[in-house]
Amino acid sequence: MSAAQLETRADAEATTLRFAGSLTARGVAPIWSRAMAAAAKAPSALTLDVSQAEMIDTSGAALLLAIERAHASPIIWSGLTEAQTSLLAQLRAALPQGAPVKPTPATIARRSARRTFIIRVGFFGETILAAMALPSKLRFLRGAEFFRLTDRAGTQAVPLVAMMGFLIGMILAFQSAIPMRQFGAEIYVAALVAISLFRELGPLLAAIILAGRTGSSFAAELGTMRVNEEIDALITMGIDPETMLVIPRMAASMLVMPALTLGIDLAGLLGMGFVMLLLGFPPAAVIGQVQMATSPHDLLLGLFKSLVFGAAIGLIGCRAGLTAGGGPRAVGEAATSAVVGGIVAIILLDGLFAVIFYRLGL
């Protein structure tokens, strides 16, 4: 077969592109650019003459359809056989209609947010299903691993909790004593600090510590397993990752959070007591003021909030690790996502609890 040839005849009113030879994949390559340029320069009247074409395959038909789209006006076809007309119709139906639309940054952001929301909701649902099926999958749990997680999340955090609680108690006492002194009510600093620690600051600070230490640790550990394809290996062996990896970490977080909250509360009271002692108030007066202003109800509300915070931190840390992508930055991004997501979730849950407790009069 002879090579494809293109002859262009143009005048002020019409242009004719006459094709000859074999319009195949090898034949149309040399004439593709010239044909497209001629079609773009042609006036409204354009004729495609293929009467001398020896053969037209899908590549040749693709060239003809590209010319048709580039011209953007009706084209006069000449010399088409019935088989060639059918081939062009089939390709025309298979091509996407209209030019591809480039997504805008807002569209990309919406798609990303939608995908992230679906992943998070799906992971939450999978965890609930794994918890419901836990009695039949107890063989996947490892006691030694659970105690290791509890020790890392709770025992190793005690020094940091004690230091932060003591300093927060001192800071609150000093800052509260300044305005209280104007009214001669410095003794009420003890009540103010105790209520703040029991109901808000104790659970909140303990949750922030847990998110920074343990949530990021969960995400980094599980993210490394995801990058190294260890999660895929567990699934291949028939082991449920949610049961083996997520539930123990959530349980460990929920177990240690009330203890960490109590630690911050006690350390904060000690810090406040130290400041009150410097201000000249005896320990008996400070203890009496705390007992009069607070009740076990305040402490239990804080412990309940800490329990929910612990579950949220464990869930978010595990989600960030198990949904980590590939590449060298995946583990760092998972740890960052766990810390940021954990802190945001804590603040949102704390605000929700504040509204609920207010409406219930608690």
C-alpha positions in Angstrom: 0.0 0.0 0.0 1.2 3.5 -0.8 1.9 6.0 1.9 -0.8 8.5 3.0 -0.8 11.7 1.1 -2.6 15.1 1.7 -3.4 17.6 -0.9 -4.9 21.0 0.1 -6.9 23.1 -2.2 -8.0 26.4 -0.7 -9.6 29.6 -2.0 -11.4 32.5 -0.3 -14.7 30.6 0.2 -13.9 26.9 0.5 -11.1 24.5 1.4 -10.8 20.9 0.2 -8.5 18.4 1.9 -8.0 15.4 -0.4 -6.5 12.3 1.1 -4.9 9.5 -0.9 -3.0 6.4 -0.1 -3.2 4.3 3.1 -4.7 6.2 6.1 -3.3 3.8 8.8 -1.5 4.3 12.0 1.9 4.4 10.2 0.5 6.5 7.3 -1.3 9.3 9.1 1.5 10.3 11.4 3.5 12.4 8.9 0.5 14.3 7.7 -1.4 14.7 11.0 0.1 18.2 11.9 -0.4 19.5 8.3 -4.0 18.3 8.2 -4.9 19.9 11.6 -3.3 23.2 10.6 -5.1 23.3 7.3 -8.4 22.5 9.1 -7.8 25.3 11.6 -7.2 27.9 8.8 -10.1 26.8 6.6 -13.1 29.0 6.3 -16.6 27.8 7.1 -16.8 25.6 4.0 -14.5 22.5 4.4 -14.6 19.4 2.3 -12.9 16.1 3.2 -12.3 14.0 0.1 -11.3 10.4 0.8 -12.3 9.0 -2.6 -8.6 8.1 -3.4 -7.9 6.6 0.0 -6.9 3.0 -0.4 -7.6 2.0 3.2 -8.9 3.8 6.4 -8.4 2.1 9.8 -9.2 3.5 13.2 -6.1 5.8 13.2 -7.2 7.3 9.9 -10.7 7.7 11.2 -9.4 9.3 14.3 -7.6 11.9 12.1 -10.7 12.6 10.2 -12.8 13.1 13.4 -10.0 15.3 14.9 -10.3 17.5 11.8 -14.0 17.6 12.2 -13.8 18.7 15.8 -11.0 21.2 15.2 -13.0 22.9 12.4 -16.1 23.3 14.6 -18.4 23.8 11.6 -20.3 21.4 9.4 -18.0 19.4 7.0 -18.8 18.1 3.5 -17.7 14.5 3.2 -16.7 13.1 -0.2 -15.9 9.6 -1.3 -16.9 7.7 1.9 -17.9 4.1 1.4 -20.6 2.5 3.6 -18.0 0.7 5.7 -16.0 3.9 6.3 -19.2 5.8 7.2 -20.0 3.1 9.7 -16.5 3.2 11.2 -16.7 7.0 11.6 -20.1 6.7 13.3 -18.8 4.1 15.8 -15.8 6.2 16.7 -17.8 9.4 16.9 -20.2 7.7 19.4 -17.3 6.4 21.5 -15.6 9.7 21.8 -16.5 11.9 24.8 -18.9 14.7 23.9 -17.5 18.2 24.4 -14.1 19.3 25.5 -12.8 17.9 28.8 -13.5 20.3 31.6 -10.5 21.2 33.7 -11.5 21.0 37.4 -11.2 24.3 39.3 -9.4 24.5 42.7 -12.8 24.7 44.4 -14.0 21.5 42.7 -10.8 19.7 43.6 -11.2 20.9 47.3 -14.8 19.7 47.4 -13.9 16.3 45.9 -11.0 15.9 48.4 -13.3 16.9 51.3 -16.0 14.5 50.2 -13.5 11.7 49.8 -12.0 12.4 53.3 -15.5 12.4 54.8 -16.4 9.1 53.2 -13.1 7.5 54.4 -13.6 8.7 58.0 -17.3 7.7 58.2 -16.4 4.3 56.6 -13.6 3.7 59.1 -15.9 4.6 62.0 -18.5 2.2 60.7 -15.9 -0.6 60.3 -14.7 -0.1 63.8 -18.3 -0.3 65.2 -18.9 -3.6 63.3 -15.6 -4.9 64.6 -16.5 -4.1 68.1 -19.9 -5.8 67.7 -18.2 -8.9 66.3 -15.5 -8.9 69.0 -16.9 -11.9 70.9 -16.3 -14.2 67.9 -12.8 -12.8 67.2 -11.2 -12.8 70.7 -8.4 -15.0 69.3 -7.0 -11.9 67.5 -6.5 -10.0 70.7 -3.1 -10.2 72.5 -2.9 -9.4 76.2 0.8 -8.5 76.2 0.2 -6.0 73.4 -2.7 -4.4 75.3 -0.6 -4.0 78.5 2.3 -2.5 76.4 -0.1 0.0 74.9 -1.5 0.9 78.3 1.9 1.4 79.8 3.0 3.6 76.9 -0.1 5.7 76.9 -0.6 5.9 80.7 2.4 5.1 82.9 5.0 6.8 80.7 2.8 10.0 80.6 2.6 10.4 84.4 5.6 12.7 84.8 4.4 15.0 82.0 0.9 15.0 83.5 2.1 15.8 87.0 4.3 18.7 85.8 1.7 20.2 83.5 -1.1 19.9 86.2 1.0 21.5 88.9 2.1 24.4 86.6 -1.5 24.9 85.4 -2.8 25.0 89.0 -0.1 27.6 89.9 -0.8 29.7 86.9 -4.6 29.7 87.4 -4.2 30.6 91.1 -1.8 33.5 90.4 -3.9 34.9 87.6 -7.1 34.5 89.5 -5.7 36.1 92.7 -5.0 39.4 90.9 -8.7 40.4 90.2 -10.0 38.6 93.3 -7.7 40.7 95.5 -9.6 43.9 94.4 -12.7 42.5 96.2 -10.9 40.9 99.1 -12.0 37.5 97.8 -8.7 35.7 97.3 -10.0 32.7 99.3 -12.4 31.9 96.5 -9.4 31.3 94.1 -9.4 27.7 95.5 -13.0 27.1 94.5 -12.4 28.7 91.1 -9.4 26.5 90.3 -11.0 23.3 91.6 -14.2 23.7 89.5 -12.1 24.6 86.4 -9.9 21.5 86.8 -12.7 19.1 87.6 -15.1 20.0 84.9 -13.0 21.4 82.1 -9.2 21.8 82.3 -8.5 18.3 83.7 -10.1 16.3 80.9 -9.1 18.8 78.2 -5.4 18.9 79.2 -5.2 15.2 79.6 -6.8 14.7 76.2 -4.3 17.1 74.6 -1.4 15.2 76.1 -2.8 11.9 75.0 -3.3 13.2 71.5 0.2 14.6 71.3 1.9 11.6 72.7 -0.2 8.5 72.1 -2.4 9.5 69.1 0.6 10.4 67.0 2.3 7.3 68.2 -0.6 5.1 67.0 -0.7 6.9 63.7 3.1 6.6 63.1 3.1 2.9 64.1 0.1 1.9 62.0 1.2 4.2 59.1 4.6 2.4 59.0 2.7 -0.9 58.9 0.6 0.4 56.0 3.7 1.6 54.1 5.5 -1.7 54.6 2.3 -3.6 53.5 2.0 -5.4 56.8 -1.7 -4.4 56.9 -2.2 -6.1 53.6 -0.4 -9.2 54.8 -2.8 -9.4 57.8 -5.8 -9.1 55.6 -4.4 -11.8 53.3 -4.0 -14.1 56.3 -7.7 -13.5 57.2 -6.9 -11.3 60.3 -9.2 -8.3 60.8 -7.0 -5.2 61.3 -9.7 -3.3 63.1 -10.0 -6.1 65.7 -6.3 -6.8 66.1 -5.0 -3.2 65.9 -7.7 -0.6 66.4 -9.8 -2.0 69.3 -6.9 -2.6 71.7 -5.6 0.9 71.1 -9.0 2.5 71.7 -9.5 0.4 74.8 -6.0 1.4 76.1 -6.8 5.1 75.5 -10.2 4.9 77.2 -8.6 3.1 80.2 -5.8 5.5 80.9 -7.7 8.8 80.2 -9.6 8.9 83.5 -6.4 8.1 85.4 -4.5 10.9 83.6 -7.4 13.3 84.3 -7.3 12.5 88.0 -3.5 13.0 87.9 -3.9 16.4 86.4 -6.6 17.3 88.9 -4.6 16.3 91.9 -1.4 18.0 90.6 -3.4 21.2 89.8 -4.8 21.3 93.3 -1.3 20.9 94.7 -0.1 23.8 92.5 -3.0 25.9 93.6 -2.5 25.0 97.2 1.2 26.0 97.0 0.2 29.5 95.7 -2.5 29.9 98.3 0.0 29.0 101.0 2.3 31.7 99.6 -0.6 34.1 99.8 -1.0 33.4 103.5 -4.0 30.9 103.5 -3.6 27.8 105.7 -4.1 24.4 104.0 -7.3 23.7 106.1 -9.0 26.8 104.7 -8.1 25.9 101.1 -9.3 22.3 101.6 -12.5 23.5 103.1 -13.2 25.9 100.3 -12.6 23.1 97.7 -15.0 20.8 99.5 -17.6 23.4 99.8 -17.4 24.5 96.1 -17.2 21.1 94.4 -18.9 17.8 94.7 -18.3 14.2 93.3 -20.7 15.1 90.6 -18.2 17.6 89.1 -15.5 15.1 89.2 -17.6 12.4 87.6 -18.6 14.7 84.8 -15.0 15.3 84.0 -14.1 11.6 84.1 -17.0 10.8 81.7 -15.7 13.5 79.3 -12.2 12.1 79.5 -13.5 8.6 78.7 -15.2 9.9 75.5 -12.0 12.0 74.6 -9.9 8.8 75.0 -12.1 6.9 72.6 -12.0 9.7 70.0 -8.2 10.1 70.2 -7.6 6.4 69.8 -10.0 6.1 66.9 -8.6 9.2 65.1 -5.0 8.0 65.6 -5.7 4.6 64.3 -7.7 6.0 61.3 -4.8 8.3 60.4 -2.4 5.4 60.4 -4.5 2.8 58.6 -5.5 5.2 55.8 -1.9 6.5 55.3 -0.7 6.7 51.7 2.5 5.5 50.2 5.8 7.2 50.0 8.4 8.5 52.5 6.1 11.4 53.8 3.1 9.1 54.6 4.1 8.4 58.2 4.8 12.0 59.0 1.5 13.1 57.4 -0.4 10.4 59.3 1.1 11.6 62.7 0.3 15.2 61.9 -3.2 14.3 60.9 -3.7 12.3 64.1 -2.6 15.2 66.4 -4.5 17.9 64.5 -7.6 15.7 64.1 -7.5 14.6 67.8 -7.2 18.2 69.1 -10.0 19.4 66.8 -12.3 16.5 67.9 -11.6 17.2 71.5 -12.5 20.9 71.2 -15.7 20.0 69.3 -16.7 17.3 71.8 -16.0 19.6 74.7 -18.2 22.3 73.2 -20.9 19.7 72.6 -20.7 18.5 76.2 -20.9 22.1 77.4 -24.2 22.7 75.5 -25.6 19.4 76.7 -24.7 19.9 80.3 -26.1 23.4 80.2 -29.4 22.2 78.7 -29.6 19.4 81.3 -28.7 21.6 84.2 -25.6 19.5 85.1 
